[in-house]
Amino acid sequence: VGFDDDGGSLVAQAGCVLENLDTYVQGRGWTMPLDLGAKGSCTIGGNVSTNAGGLRLLRYGSLHGSVLGLEAVLADGTIVDLLRTLRKDNTGIHLRNLFIGAEGSLGVVTACAVQCAPRPRSVQVALLACPSYKHVLETLSRARRDLAEILSAAEFLDLESMKMVTKYLPDNVVNPLSSSSSSSAAAASDSPFFMVIETHGSNETHDQEKMGAFLEDCMSLGAVTDGLLADSGRQASLVWRIREGITEALVRRGAVYKYDVSMPTAKMYELVEDIRSRLEAAGFRCDSGSDSAVHVLGYGHVGDGNLHLNVSAPKYDDRIQDLIEPYLYEWTGRHGGSVSAEHGLGQMKAEVIGYSKPEAAVALMAQIKASMDPKGILNPYKLLPQKALEEAYSKLNKADGATV
């Protein structure tokens, strides 16, 4: 719809594909503040409605901060025009935030205004091997300190994830550390953990010096056993292909049980180990050497505490799901986490919101839903538990009856 070349604000219709928008603003010296593995097919309206997070939330923040305004259609057909590009507007309740992440339950987002970021002139990408999850956290801490303002992404994946990618992706993806000339290449190829560290900056010489010093520091302290700093766009794409290809590899392998949770970073991999032990105790083989094994993988956005825990099996088995749920949700709740970090609740997880939100908060959400959509026609049966919705609509109907 429009773009401000000076300020970097983009106004787009909801159906615009994220990758197309990014290509457009990149050509004008800017970049979208959101980057997802599904950027070639997802739309900006869907991104806003689900409050999509993505790979660079660490640098650019969530859409609650990037979306300047939006347009939405309410249940009765009213068009709410909040399509402003102002950075500061402190007049009344910030209604746009009601629609961001509401999954279409309060209104249909039809357009949005997004604040883009200056396109980085320098991009550095490194793949690192870490001997333990403790060292992953240590490397993350040093990245925050040493790379500071240029740090744009901090991802991690375990060995199970790496093996899944190199075995099942169709384009013969290889672990670049296993083919490096480093004396530790053999050990690095079987490292328990890997990290992808990326920087966005404005001065390539400065950024390379910072990245080099960071890598040297991590390796001298033993937090990183081997590493590769991409020296070309092709090599950087390979590194990101490994991280972004995990989901595709899992689907090609067989059945997948997917979970997207957030919690304090120190606890993230404990959950993976706990689920793996739980399955093994029930008689499932979780060793990587067997084609019939049940693989428990942990990967995700360690920089913002978002774990993707996936369980891969040759075929679906109700026993596996019964061992995972509701145990995983209970575990997450006990450790102060969220049962949905960025993928949303939808229909499948609407009933488990209580593990992350108190009853009073869920009731308030249901009241907002009932007041804005009194006939329950907007994306029904999603986001909120049925009991909470029934109680909210019952109160609304009683109030209407009393008014009449």
C-alpha positions as CSV (number, residue, x, y, z in Angstrom):
1,V,0.0,0.0,0.0
2,G,2.8,2.4,0.8
3,F,6.3,2.8,2.2
4,D,8.1,5.7,3.9
5,D,11.7,5.7,2.5
6,D,12.8,8.1,5.2
7,G,11.3,6.6,8.3
8,G,11.1,2.9,7.2
9,S,7.4,2.4,7.9
10,L,5.6,0.0,5.6
11,V,1.8,-0.2,5.1
12,A,0.7,-3.5,3.6
13,Q,-2.5,-5.5,3.0
14,A,-2.8,-8.6,5.2
15,G,-2.4,-11.0,2.3
16,C,1.1,-9.9,1.4
17,V,3.6,-12.7,1.7
18,L,6.4,-11.9,4.2
19,E,9.3,-12.8,1.8
20,N,7.9,-10.6,-0.9
21,L,7.6,-7.7,1.5
22,D,11.2,-8.2,2.7
23,T,12.4,-8.3,-0.9
24,Y,10.6,-5.0,-1.5
25,V,11.9,-3.1,1.5
26,Q,15.4,-4.6,1.1
27,G,15.6,-2.9,-2.3
28,R,14.9,0.4,-0.5
29,G,17.6,0.0,2.1
30,W,15.4,-1.6,4.9
31,T,14.6,-5.0,6.2
32,M,11.5,-6.6,7.8
33,P,11.8,-7.0,11.6
34,L,10.5,-10.5,11.3
35,D,12.2,-13.6,9.7
36,L,10.6,-17.0,9.7
37,G,11.5,-20.4,8.1
38,A,8.0,-20.2,6.4
39,K,8.6,-16.7,5.0
40,G,8.0,-17.8,1.5
41,S,4.4,-18.8,2.2
42,C,3.2,-17.0,5.4
43,T,1.4,-13.7,5.1
44,I,1.9,-10.5,7.2
45,G,-1.7,-10.6,8.4
46,G,-1.3,-14.1,9.7
47,N,2.0,-13.1,11.3
48,V,0.3,-10.3,13.1
49,S,-2.7,-12.4,14.2
50,T,-0.4,-15.0,15.7
51,N,2.2,-12.6,17.0
52,A,4.9,-14.6,15.1
53,G,8.3,-14.6,16.7
54,G,11.0,-16.0,14.4
55,L,14.7,-16.1,14.2
56,R,15.6,-12.5,14.9
57,L,13.3,-11.6,17.7
58,L,16.4,-11.3,19.8
59,R,17.4,-8.2,17.8
60,Y,14.2,-6.7,16.6
61,G,11.7,-7.6,19.2
62,S,8.2,-8.9,18.9
63,L,5.4,-7.6,16.6
64,H,3.9,-5.9,19.6
65,G,6.8,-3.4,19.2
66,S,7.1,-3.4,15.4
67,V,3.4,-3.0,14.4
68,L,2.6,0.7,14.4
69,G,-1.0,0.3,13.5
70,L,-3.5,-2.0,11.8
71,E,-7.0,-2.2,10.2
72,A,-9.4,-4.9,11.4
73,V,-13.0,-5.9,10.7
74,L,-15.1,-6.8,13.7
75,A,-17.7,-9.5,14.0
76,D,-20.6,-7.0,13.1
77,G,-18.7,-5.8,10.0
78,T,-17.4,-2.6,11.6
79,I,-14.0,-1.5,10.2
80,V,-11.7,-0.3,12.8
81,D,-9.1,1.9,11.2
82,L,-6.0,2.1,13.4
83,L,-3.7,2.2,10.4
84,R,-1.3,4.9,11.6
85,T,2.5,5.0,11.2
86,L,3.2,7.1,14.3
87,R,6.0,5.9,16.6
88,K,4.4,7.7,19.5
89,D,0.6,7.9,20.1
90,N,-0.5,7.9,23.7
91,T,-4.2,8.5,23.2
92,G,-6.5,6.0,24.9
93,I,-6.2,2.2,25.0
94,H,-3.8,0.7,22.5
95,L,-6.4,-1.3,20.7
96,R,-4.0,-2.7,18.1
97,N,-2.5,-4.9,20.7
98,L,-5.8,-6.7,21.2
99,F,-5.6,-8.0,17.7
100,I,-1.9,-8.9,17.7
101,G,-1.7,-12.6,18.8
102,A,-5.5,-13.0,19.1
103,E,-5.6,-15.5,16.2
104,G,-8.5,-13.8,14.6
105,S,-10.8,-14.4,17.5
106,L,-11.6,-10.7,18.1
107,G,-11.4,-9.4,14.5
108,V,-10.0,-10.0,11.1
109,V,-6.8,-8.1,10.4
110,T,-7.0,-6.7,6.9
111,A,-3.9,-4.4,6.8
112,C,-1.1,-3.3,9.0
113,A,1.7,-0.7,9.4
114,V,5.1,-2.2,10.3
115,Q,8.2,-0.4,11.4
116,C,11.1,-1.8,9.4
117,A,14.8,-1.8,10.4
118,P,17.7,-0.4,8.4
119,R,19.1,-3.1,6.2
120,P,22.4,-4.4,7.6
121,R,25.5,-3.6,5.5
122,S,27.4,-6.4,7.2
123,V,26.1,-9.9,8.1
124,Q,28.2,-12.4,9.9
125,V,27.1,-16.0,10.4
126,A,28.9,-18.6,12.5
127,L,28.2,-22.3,13.3
128,L,29.7,-23.4,16.6
129,A,30.1,-26.8,18.3
130,C,29.6,-26.9,22.1
131,P,30.4,-29.8,24.4
132,S,27.4,-29.4,26.7
133,Y,24.2,-27.3,27.1
134,K,26.0,-25.5,29.9
135,H,28.5,-24.3,27.4
136,V,25.7,-23.2,25.1
137,L,24.5,-20.9,27.8
138,E,28.0,-19.7,28.5
139,T,28.5,-19.0,24.8
140,L,25.2,-17.1,24.7
141,S,26.2,-15.0,27.7
142,R,29.5,-14.1,26.0
143,A,27.7,-13.3,22.7
144,R,25.4,-10.9,24.5
145,R,28.4,-9.2,26.2
146,D,31.0,-9.3,23.3
147,L,28.7,-8.9,20.3
148,A,26.2,-6.7,22.1
149,E,24.4,-4.3,19.7
150,I,25.2,-6.3,16.5
151,L,23.9,-9.6,17.8
152,S,20.9,-10.5,15.7
153,A,20.3,-14.2,16.3
154,A,21.4,-16.9,18.7
155,E,20.0,-20.4,17.9
156,F,20.9,-23.9,19.2
157,L,20.3,-27.4,18.1
158,D,21.3,-30.7,19.6
159,L,23.0,-33.6,17.9
160,E,19.7,-35.4,17.2
161,S,18.6,-32.4,15.2
162,M,21.8,-32.3,13.2
163,K,21.7,-36.0,12.4
164,M,18.0,-35.7,11.3
165,V,18.9,-32.8,8.9
166,T,21.9,-34.5,7.3
167,K,20.0,-37.8,6.9
168,Y,16.6,-36.8,5.7
169,L,16.8,-33.5,3.8
170,P,16.7,-34.1,0.0
171,D,19.5,-31.7,-0.9
172,N,22.3,-33.7,0.7
173,V,23.0,-31.2,3.5
174,V,26.2,-31.9,5.4
175,N,27.5,-30.6,8.6
176,P,30.2,-28.1,7.4
177,L,32.2,-28.6,10.6
178,S,32.7,-32.3,9.8
179,S,34.5,-31.4,6.5
180,S,36.6,-28.5,7.9
181,S,40.4,-28.8,8.1
182,S,40.3,-28.3,11.9
183,S,42.0,-30.9,14.0
184,S,38.9,-31.1,16.0
185,A,36.6,-31.7,13.0
186,A,35.8,-35.3,13.8
187,A,34.9,-34.5,17.4
188,A,32.9,-31.5,16.3
189,S,30.7,-33.5,13.9
190,D,29.4,-35.5,16.8
191,S,29.3,-32.6,19.2
192,P,26.2,-32.8,21.6
193,F,25.2,-29.2,20.7
194,F,25.6,-26.7,17.9
195,M,24.8,-23.0,17.8
196,V,24.1,-20.5,15.0
197,I,25.3,-17.0,15.9
198,E,24.5,-14.1,13.5
199,T,25.3,-10.4,13.6
200,H,23.8,-7.5,11.7
201,G,25.9,-4.4,11.6
202,S,27.0,-1.4,9.5
203,N,30.7,-1.9,9.3
204,E,32.1,-5.2,8.0
205,T,35.6,-4.7,9.3
206,H,34.4,-3.8,12.8
207,D,31.9,-6.7,12.9
208,Q,34.4,-9.2,11.7
209,E,36.8,-8.1,14.4
210,K,34.1,-8.4,17.1
211,M,33.1,-11.8,15.9
212,G,36.7,-13.0,15.6
213,A,37.4,-11.9,19.2
214,F,34.2,-13.5,20.4
215,L,35.0,-16.9,18.8
216,E,38.6,-16.8,20.0
217,D,37.4,-16.1,23.6
218,C,34.8,-18.9,23.5
219,M,37.3,-21.5,22.2
220,S,40.1,-20.5,24.6
221,L,37.7,-21.1,27.5
222,G,36.4,-24.4,26.1
223,A,32.8,-23.3,25.6
224,V,33.2,-23.9,21.9
225,T,35.3,-26.8,20.6
226,D,35.1,-25.9,16.9
227,G,33.5,-23.3,14.7
228,L,33.0,-22.0,11.2
229,L,32.6,-18.3,10.3
230,A,30.9,-18.2,6.9
231,D,33.1,-16.6,4.3
232,S,30.4,-16.3,1.6
233,G,26.7,-15.9,1.2
234,R,26.5,-19.6,0.0
235,Q,28.1,-20.8,3.2
236,A,25.9,-18.6,5.4
237,S,22.9,-20.0,3.6
238,L,24.1,-23.6,4.3
239,V,24.3,-22.8,8.0
240,W,20.8,-21.4,8.1
241,R,19.6,-24.3,5.9
242,I,20.7,-26.7,8.7
243,R,18.8,-24.8,11.4
244,E,15.7,-24.0,9.3
245,G,15.6,-27.5,7.7
246,I,14.9,-29.4,10.9
247,T,11.1,-29.3,10.6
248,E,11.2,-30.5,7.0
249,A,13.6,-33.3,7.9
250,L,11.3,-34.5,10.7
251,V,8.3,-34.6,8.4
252,R,10.2,-36.6,5.8
253,R,11.2,-39.1,8.5
254,G,7.7,-40.0,9.7
255,A,5.3,-38.9,12.5
256,V,6.1,-35.8,14.5
257,Y,4.9,-34.6,17.9
258,K,5.6,-30.9,18.0
259,Y,5.8,-28.6,21.0
260,D,6.7,-24.9,21.2
261,V,7.4,-23.7,24.7
262,S,9.3,-21.0,26.5
263,M,11.0,-20.9,29.9
264,P,14.1,-19.7,31.6
265,T,17.0,-20.7,29.3
266,A,18.8,-22.7,32.1
267,K,15.8,-25.1,32.2
268,M,15.2,-25.5,28.5
269,Y,17.2,-28.7,27.8
270,E,16.3,-30.3,31.1
271,L,12.8,-30.7,29.6
272,V,14.2,-32.5,26.5
273,E,16.2,-34.9,28.7
274,D,13.2,-35.5,30.9
275,I,10.9,-36.4,28.0
276,R,13.6,-38.7,26.5
277,S,14.1,-40.5,29.9
278,R,10.3,-40.8,30.3
279,L,10.0,-42.5,26.9
280,E,12.9,-44.8,27.5
281,A,11.5,-45.8,30.8
282,A,8.3,-46.8,29.1
283,G,10.2,-49.1,26.7
284,F,10.8,-46.9,23.7
285,R,14.2,-46.9,22.1
286,C,15.6,-43.4,21.8
287,D,19.1,-44.2,20.5
288,S,20.0,-42.6,17.2
289,G,21.3,-45.8,15.6
290,S,18.0,-47.4,15.0
291,D,15.5,-46.6,12.2
292,S,12.7,-47.7,14.5
293,A,13.9,-45.4,17.3
294,V,11.8,-42.6,18.8
295,H,14.0,-39.5,18.6
296,V,13.6,-36.6,21.0
297,L,15.0,-33.4,19.6
298,G,15.6,-30.0,21.2
299,Y,16.4,-26.9,19.2
300,G,15.2,-23.3,18.9
301,H,15.8,-19.7,19.8
302,V,18.0,-20.0,22.9
303,G,18.5,-16.2,22.8
304,D,14.9,-15.6,23.9
305,G,14.2,-18.8,25.8
306,N,12.1,-20.5,23.1
307,L,12.5,-24.3,22.9
308,H,11.1,-26.4,20.0
309,L,10.8,-29.9,21.5
310,N,9.9,-32.4,18.8
311,V,9.5,-36.2,19.1
312,S,10.0,-38.1,15.9
313,A,8.6,-41.7,15.4
314,P,8.2,-44.0,12.4
315,K,4.5,-43.8,12.8
316,Y,1.9,-42.2,15.2
317,D,1.5,-44.0,18.5
318,D,-1.1,-42.9,21.1
319,R,1.2,-44.2,23.9
320,I,3.8,-41.7,22.9
321,Q,1.4,-38.8,23.1
322,D,0.0,-40.0,26.4
323,L,3.5,-40.0,27.8
324,I,4.2,-36.5,26.6
325,E,0.8,-34.8,27.4
326,P,-0.1,-33.4,29.8
327,Y,3.3,-34.1,31.5
328,L,5.1,-31.6,29.3
329,Y,2.6,-28.9,30.0
330,E,2.7,-29.5,33.7
331,W,6.5,-29.5,33.7
332,T,6.5,-26.2,31.8
333,G,4.0,-24.6,34.1
334,R,6.0,-25.7,37.2
335,H,9.0,-23.9,35.9
336,G,7.3,-20.7,35.1
337,G,7.1,-21.2,31.3
338,S,4.6,-20.8,28.5
339,V,2.9,-23.7,26.7
340,S,3.1,-21.7,23.5
341,A,6.0,-19.5,22.9
342,E,5.3,-18.3,19.4
343,H,3.1,-20.8,17.5
344,G,-0.2,-19.9,19.3
345,L,-2.8,-22.1,20.8
346,G,-5.3,-22.6,18.0
347,Q,-7.8,-25.5,18.6
348,M,-5.4,-28.2,19.7
349,K,-4.0,-26.3,22.7
350,A,-6.9,-24.0,23.7
351,E,-7.6,-26.2,26.7
352,V,-4.1,-26.0,28.1
353,I,-3.8,-22.2,28.4
354,G,-4.3,-22.7,32.2
355,Y,-0.8,-24.1,32.6
356,S,0.5,-20.6,31.6
357,K,-2.2,-18.2,32.6
358,P,-4.2,-17.8,35.9
359,E,-7.9,-18.5,35.9
360,A,-8.8,-14.8,36.3
361,A,-6.7,-13.8,33.3
362,V,-8.4,-16.5,31.1
363,A,-11.8,-15.4,32.3
364,L,-11.0,-11.8,31.4
365,M,-9.9,-12.9,27.9
366,A,-13.1,-14.8,27.5
367,Q,-15.1,-11.7,28.5
368,I,-13.3,-9.6,25.9
369,K,-14.1,-12.3,23.3
370,A,-17.8,-12.4,24.2
371,S,-18.1,-8.6,24.2
372,M,-16.4,-8.1,20.8
373,D,-17.9,-11.2,19.2
374,P,-21.3,-11.8,20.9
375,K,-22.4,-14.4,18.4
376,G,-19.1,-16.3,18.5
377,I,-18.5,-16.3,14.7
378,L,-14.9,-15.3,14.6
379,N,-12.5,-18.3,14.5
380,P,-14.7,-20.3,17.0
381,Y,-13.3,-23.0,19.3
382,K,-9.8,-21.5,19.2
383,L,-7.5,-19.9,21.7
384,L,-9.6,-20.2,24.8
385,P,-11.0,-23.1,26.8
386,Q,-14.6,-24.0,26.1
387,K,-15.7,-23.7,29.8
388,A,-14.3,-20.1,30.1
389,L,-16.1,-19.1,26.9
390,E,-19.4,-20.7,28.0
391,E,-19.3,-18.8,31.3
392,A,-18.4,-15.5,29.6
393,Y,-21.3,-15.8,27.0
394,S,-23.7,-16.8,29.8
395,K,-22.8,-13.7,31.7
396,L,-23.2,-11.6,28.6
397,N,-26.7,-13.1,27.8
398,K,-27.8,-12.5,31.4
399,A,-26.7,-8.9,31.2
400,D,-28.5,-8.4,27.9
401,G,-31.7,-10.0,29.4
402,A,-31.5,-7.7,32.4
403,T,-31.1,-4.7,30.1
404,V,-34.1,-5.6,28.1
